[in-house]
Amino acid sequence: MASETPRKAGAATAVAEETAIRPFRIDVPEEALNDLRRRIAATRWPERETVADDSQGVRLATIQELARSWLNYDWRTCETKLNALPQFMTEIDGLDIHFIHVRSRHDNALPLIITHGWPGSIIEQLKIIDPLTNPTAHGAEASDAFDLVIPSIPGHGFSAKPTSTGWDPLRTARAWIELMRRLGYTRYVAQGGDWGAAITQRMGVEAPPGLLGIHTNMPGTVPDDLWEAVQAGAPTPPGLSAEERRAYQELHDFFADHLAYAVEMSKRPQTLYGIADSPVGLAAWMLDHDPKSYELIARAFAGNPGGLSRDDVLDNVTLYWLTNTGISSARLYWENKFGFFNVQGVKIPVGVSIFPDELYEAPRSWAERAYPKLIHYNRLPVGGHFAAWEQPQIFSEELRAAFRSLRNGRQAR
Amino acid sequence: MAGFATTSEKEVIATTVADGSIRPFRFGAPEEDLVELRRRIQATRWPDKETVSDRSQGVPLAKLRRLVEYWGTLYDWRKVEATLNSLPQFITDIDGVEIQFAHIRSAHDDAMPMLMTHGWPGSIIELLKVIEPLTDPPAHGGAAEDAFHLVLPTLPGYGYSGKPRSIGWNPARIASAFHTLMLRLGYPRYVSQGGDWGAIISEVLASHSPGGLLGIHVNMPGTVPADVLRHLRNFDPAPAELSDREKMAYDRLLHFYRDGFGYAAMMNQSPQTIGYALADSPAAMAGYYYEKFAEWTDSDGEPERVFRYDEMLDAITLYWLTNTGASSSRSYWEGAQAGGGPFDAVDIPQLPVAVSVFPAEIYRAPRSWGERSFGNIMYWNEVDKGGHFAAWEQPQIFCEEVRAAFKSLRT
């Protein structure tokens, strides 16, 4: 599956071994790719849905088109792209953590750890690596440069799969803090959407010395009383502004009509044997995340792509398949006890970018109450749940703007 | 691209006869389907083990592997197929969908005609053990006057019944189709029985009270009053005004909706999405259905205590061979579109209703709730053992219950 540079035997002590940062390369055996193609070609399909819309889930025509594309898809292109990046493995808290680490050539670049979500992976972040580390090639200034650390969440991608319980967003946040310490970063920032938002906000609550601030594109801003109401499916309470009503309604509808996959993963992740055994079963499960993301992906397979291409989607699904991480990633839902969208109690500086097709558009009024040090709030005209992946340029501009005030020397002005 | 074909032989046959005729039906899985099933089982790619030592993350890997490995080696579908084919079976078109059913007449002429409907993840296989005791009671400790003529239909989208191609096959429409079936078979007066979907269909039928339906018996009654449902939806603790018995029922329901509802939420919202895995992976299907055998039988989560592997695999294999994972899931979507939940009180003001409460059912319905929506309770009993699959788990107790339930209607 993957090769690591052999550890040097002898001189290193056991402790040094444990904290060693080892280079990592992906090298999927040809047999795994053949097996995948064989399984896709042998897919047994159900009949088509009995509706003419998306209301019964992933449509047969969409997933069949995905399967056709998958048979002609070349994982090696993605693998080569990943292996062109400096990748590493290091053991933290008993678990091997895989990460990409790209340093900017600019001095004073701001170290930034970016965390993916579900059903995502490091693939979500590939398009923003160059704009963020090499801003002068992308219309920005050297002073906007970041050093990037992009880890894979435990149970996801090439990170190890936990074999015991407890790897929730908080434990992962603490592992990330250790990772940044181990990399020698004493002043850094953190970013994430989806699980990345949960983990990044936990880092913000932990507020380790050196973490200057965070940015998220899926903020937890819903006030406690509204959070209870929306989870119980209550109608929109009175006294909200138009923007707040809209946000409430978006969450209300998501909870009412689109949360089943999350309920199943938070209660019975292990029962989802089909996402380990069936490529098409896995792909369909990953496509049915939220209606707007599904629409975006379905467009790609209908020949009318928006922010995501067929290969984008297949890179990500194939990464899950080859690492057999459908169920191990689902277990994070089982582990999690934090709310997804409610106030998390982050007191350090927070930047927020609101993409219109996100699960909900957090109003500024809520963001100001949720984050006492709100350093950036901006609403974007396009983009959705996978913001970095869908709209890498806008996303990169947002991160530059969000963190500008936290850079060395800037605060003093 | 042969792998992308979706039309099955069954669908071709289904479109040819729509005249209300009743045609004999026999099971006969092609040998190549059985070979293909074993091939897929042997090629199963498993995930890593759960990170707990109990079933709190779902079906444990070791349990499912053992079951699936048996499925791919020692299990023999032909045995249950022969049993099924020893029954008189038929197929007929109703309301544009083929309905497959078994029809077993008692030797006793004045036997009571009874429609019995299975649930999810069930089939006629749940009901096999009660056929003889109910049609031939003197051979099974009953009296000739306890005899029933049995009609055991397969729900649309399940087993060898047709798969609806358009929407609208909700419980009310299915109930209406099964009423038509009883009339078509020449039973102008009959009773209806069921658990799970079978209970819901029996209750819907009773609430419409079509001429000829004399009464119903259910082993998963819908009794939860609207005010109690509101609390459940909010995940409130049991309201103080409930009796101890009602509190017990409430707490079980709360646990079910909090912890055990993911499978239904998924099928309510996205039957097609889960359908791809169920269509393509025998392990997916076995896991999804075995989870319910584990959670809903009277077995403390060890269904092997009440069912042999062969029995569970008979039930699962029928779904596999008919590729009905998605189409059966769609019955949940249809139910959700129609509104209401599986345990919601159904108003049946006049028609006689009988209820047997099995202790390991998803909730133990209190009679006090039943009395609020059922205007004419002819029988209510709580038995000591058995769970959601009552006829399958405890066929003797189940048969005694059904006989007792309908006794007052035989005069």
Chai-1 contact restraints between the chains, C-beta under 6 A:
chainA,res_idxA,chainB,res_idxB,connection_type,confidence,min_distance_angstrom,max_distance_angstrom,comment,restraint_id
A,A41,B,G3,contact,1.0,0.0,6.0,A-B,restraint_1
A,A42,B,G3,contact,1.0,0.0,6.0,A-B,restraint_2
A,T43,B,G3,contact,1.0,0.0,6.0,A-B,restraint_3
A,T43,B,D280,contact,1.0,0.0,6.0,A-B,restraint_4
A,R44,B,A279,contact,1.0,0.0,6.0,A-B,restraint_5
A,R44,B,D280,contact,1.0,0.0,6.0,A-B,restraint_6
A,W45,B,T6,contact,1.0,0.0,6.0,A-B,restraint_7
A,W45,B,A279,contact,1.0,0.0,6.0,A-B,restraint_8
A,P46,B,G275,contact,1.0,0.0,6.0,A-B,restraint_9
A,P46,B,A279,contact,1.0,0.0,6.0,A-B,restraint_10
A,P46,B,A326,contact,1.0,0.0,6.0,A-B,restraint_11
A,E47,B,T6,contact,1.0,0.0,6.0,A-B,restraint_12
A,E47,B,K163,contact,1.0,0.0,6.0,A-B,restraint_13
A,E49,B,Q272,contact,1.0,0.0,6.0,A-B,restraint_14
A,T50,B,R165,contact,1.0,0.0,6.0,A-B,restraint_15
A,T50,B,S166,contact,1.0,0.0,6.0,A-B,restraint_16
A,T50,B,I167,contact,1.0,0.0,6.0,A-B,restraint_17
A,Q56,B,P271,contact,1.0,0.0,6.0,A-B,restraint_18
A,Q56,B,Q272,contact,1.0,0.0,6.0,A-B,restraint_19
A,Q56,B,W333,contact,1.0,0.0,6.0,A-B,restraint_20
A,G57,B,S270,contact,1.0,0.0,6.0,A-B,restraint_21
A,G57,B,Q272,contact,1.0,0.0,6.0,A-B,restraint_22
A,G57,B,T273,contact,1.0,0.0,6.0,A-B,restraint_23
A,V58,B,Q272,contact,1.0,0.0,6.0,A-B,restraint_24
A,V58,B,T273,contact,1.0,0.0,6.0,A-B,restraint_25
A,Q64,B,F4,contact,1.0,0.0,6.0,A-B,restraint_26
A,K161,B,D48,contact,1.0,0.0,6.0,A-B,restraint_27
A,P162,B,T51,contact,1.0,0.0,6.0,A-B,restraint_28
A,S164,B,T51,contact,1.0,0.0,6.0,A-B,restraint_29
A,T165,B,T51,contact,1.0,0.0,6.0,A-B,restraint_30
A,A232,B,N234,contact,1.0,0.0,6.0,A-B,restraint_31
A,A260,B,A265,contact,1.0,0.0,6.0,A-B,restraint_32
A,A260,B,M266,contact,1.0,0.0,6.0,A-B,restraint_33
A,A260,B,Q269,contact,1.0,0.0,6.0,A-B,restraint_34
A,V263,B,G262,contact,1.0,0.0,6.0,A-B,restraint_35
A,V263,B,A265,contact,1.0,0.0,6.0,A-B,restraint_36
A,E264,B,G262,contact,1.0,0.0,6.0,A-B,restraint_37
A,E264,B,M266,contact,1.0,0.0,6.0,A-B,restraint_38
A,K267,B,D259,contact,1.0,0.0,6.0,A-B,restraint_39
A,K267,B,G262,contact,1.0,0.0,6.0,A-B,restraint_40
A,R268,B,G58,contact,1.0,0.0,6.0,A-B,restraint_41
A,R268,B,G262,contact,1.0,0.0,6.0,A-B,restraint_42
A,P269,B,Q57,contact,1.0,0.0,6.0,A-B,restraint_43
A,Q270,B,E50,contact,1.0,0.0,6.0,A-B,restraint_44
A,Q270,B,Q57,contact,1.0,0.0,6.0,A-B,restraint_45
A,Q270,B,G58,contact,1.0,0.0,6.0,A-B,restraint_46
A,Q270,B,V59,contact,1.0,0.0,6.0,A-B,restraint_47
A,T271,B,G58,contact,1.0,0.0,6.0,A-B,restraint_48
A,T271,B,V59,contact,1.0,0.0,6.0,A-B,restraint_49
A,T271,B,G287,contact,1.0,0.0,6.0,A-B,restraint_50
A,T271,B,E291,contact,1.0,0.0,6.0,A-B,restraint_51
A,Y273,B,A283,contact,1.0,0.0,6.0,A-B,restraint_52
A,Y273,B,A284,contact,1.0,0.0,6.0,A-B,restraint_53
A,Y273,B,G287,contact,1.0,0.0,6.0,A-B,restraint_54
A,G274,B,A277,contact,1.0,0.0,6.0,A-B,restraint_55
A,G274,B,S281,contact,1.0,0.0,6.0,A-B,restraint_56
A,G274,B,A284,contact,1.0,0.0,6.0,A-B,restraint_57
A,A276,B,R45,contact,1.0,0.0,6.0,A-B,restraint_58
A,A276,B,P47,contact,1.0,0.0,6.0,A-B,restraint_59
A,D277,B,T44,contact,1.0,0.0,6.0,A-B,restraint_60
A,D277,B,R45,contact,1.0,0.0,6.0,A-B,restraint_61
A,D277,B,S281,contact,1.0,0.0,6.0,A-B,restraint_62
A,D277,B,A283,contact,1.0,0.0,6.0,A-B,restraint_63
A,S278,B,A277,contact,1.0,0.0,6.0,A-B,restraint_64
A,S278,B,D280,contact,1.0,0.0,6.0,A-B,restraint_65
A,S278,B,S281,contact,1.0,0.0,6.0,A-B,restraint_66
A,V280,B,Y276,contact,1.0,0.0,6.0,A-B,restraint_67
A,V280,B,D280,contact,1.0,0.0,6.0,A-B,restraint_68
A,G281,B,Y276,contact,1.0,0.0,6.0,A-B,restraint_69
A,G281,B,A277,contact,1.0,0.0,6.0,A-B,restraint_70
A,G281,B,D280,contact,1.0,0.0,6.0,A-B,restraint_71
A,G281,B,S281,contact,1.0,0.0,6.0,A-B,restraint_72
A,A284,B,T273,contact,1.0,0.0,6.0,A-B,restraint_73
A,A284,B,Y276,contact,1.0,0.0,6.0,A-B,restraint_74
A,D288,B,S270,contact,1.0,0.0,6.0,A-B,restraint_75
A,D288,B,T273,contact,1.0,0.0,6.0,A-B,restraint_76
A,I327,B,P47,contact,1.0,0.0,6.0,A-B,restraint_77
A,W334,B,Q57,contact,1.0,0.0,6.0,A-B,restraint_78
